[in-house]
């Protein structure tokens, strides 16, 4: 074998090695970069209902539509109640309460339950306006709260009508929206 042929073959092998080394370094950098991006990524779950707009949920954030729909759902559970369904609605509400607010919410719901059952009240809320603040994750509902009172066998009569504002404050943790606080305000305008 000729020395010049051997040198040429060695140079070809060295060139091939350098090309493979270059691509190996590029692939290693891309794997490291993709791993970092995967750890920093926010997963977004998109829910497409059969009726209405699509909704999305992330680790610590939800879409405006989801916040509004969930706020309206909890508001209905909280503001339209009667002695017949108050226990079931309280249970549903407590399932969606953040642990930091759970004891205060349970105490408040039990007090309202006792008052509703004792005086045989039915609460009916007629919303006039709703607002959301997606940054603070707040749902605000304004409207008329009617308290209907009736004795057994009689048609309930409207005992009280108040203009109220309810502020539902939520917290999204691990993709689950939970009620963090609930505030009531009397409205002076009609």
N, C-alpha and C positions, 0 to 999 in steps of 0.2 A: 504494500500500500504506500502511496506517495504521501509525503509530509504536507504538501500544499493542499491535497484533497482532504486530508485529515483536519487541517486548520480551517478549511472552508466549511466542513461539516460541523466542527465545533462552534464556529461563528453562527451558523444557522440555528444550532441547538440553543446557543446563548440568546439569540434574537427571539426565538420562540418562547424561551423561558421569561424573558423580559416582557413580552406581550402578555403572557399568562399572568405574570406578577402584577402588571398594570391593571388588568381586568379584575384580578382578585382584590386588589386594594380598592378599586371603584365599587365593587359589590359589597365589600366589608363596610365601607363608608355609607353606602345606601341602606344596608341592613341596620346599622346603628341609628341613622337618621329616621328611618321608618319606625324603629322601636321607640325612639323618643316621641315622635308624633303620635304613635298609638297610645302611649301613656298619658299624653296631654290632651287627647281628643275628648270631646263632649258628645256622648251618644244622644241622638234625638229620635224618640219614638213618635211616629206619625200615626194618628188614629183617623181613619176615614169612615165616618158613619154613613149609613144608607141615606139619611136625610140630613141636610145642613152642611155647614162648612167643615173642613178638616181641622183637627186639633193636633197639637204636639206637646210632648213632655220631655224635658231634659233632667239632668241630675238635680239642679236647684232652680229651675225656671220652667214656666208653662206658658202656653200661648194665651193671648188675650181672650180668645173665644172660650178656651177651656176654663179660664178663671171666671169668666162671666157665667158660663153654664153651671159650673160647680157651685158658685156663689148663689145663683138662683135656686138650685136644688136644695142647698142647706137652708136658705131663707124660707123656702116653702115648708120644709120640715119644722122650722123653728117658729114661724109666724102664723101658720094656719093649722090650728089644732083644736081638738075637742076632748072631752073626758074619755071617749071611746078609743081614741087612737094616740093619746099623749104618751103612753108608755112605749109603744112601738117607735114613735118618732124620736123620743128621747134616746132610745137605744141606737137608732141610726145616727143621730147627731154625735153621740159619744164615740162612735166608731171612727169618726173623722176629726176628732179633736187631738191637737198636739199634746204630748204628755205633760208639758209644762203648764198647760191650761186646763188639764183634765179635771182636777179636784174642784177648782173654782167653777167650771162649767157644770159639773155634776151637781154641786151644791145649788147653783142657780136654777138648773132644770128641775131639781126636786122641789124647791120652793114654789116654782111656778106650777108644777104638777099638783101640789097640795092645794094651791089657791084655785086652780081650774076645777079640780074635782070637788072641793068644798062648796064652791058657789055655783057649780054646774055651768061654767062659762064655756063659750066657744069663741076662739079667736079667729078672726078673718082679716087678712091683709090684702089691700088693693094697692098694688104698686103704681106709682105715677112716673117714676124716673129711676133709672139705675146708671151707675157710673163705675168705672174700674180704673185703678192705677196699677198698671202692670209692673212698674218698677218696684213699688212698695208691696205689691201683691195684695191689694185691698179692693174689696167689692162694697160699694155703697148703694143702698136701696132706700128710696124715699117713697112715702105713700101714706095711706089712711089705714089705721089699725082700728078695727071694729071689735068691740067686746059684746057678744050676745049672751044674755042670761035668760034662762028659762027653767021653770019647774017641770017635774015629770008630767008628761001628758000634755003640756002646753007648748004653744009655738014660742020659740025664743024671741025676746024683744031686745032691741039694740040699747044697751045700757051706757055705752061710752064710745065716742069717736075721737081719735087723736091723730094729728099729723106727726109722723115719726120719721126719723132717719136712723137706719141701722148700718153700722160699719163693721163688716166682716174682714178681719185681718188674717191672712194666710201665710203659711211657711211651707216651702217645698223642700223636702229632704229625700234624697235617694229616689227621686221621681214620683214621690207621693205628696199630694197637696193636703195639708192639714190646717184646721182652724186654730189660730193662735190667740185671737181675742175677739170679743164681740162687744161693741159699744152701742148704746142707745142715746138718741138725742131727740128732744121735743122740737118741732118746727113751729115757728111763730106765724109764718105765712100760710095761707090756705091755697 
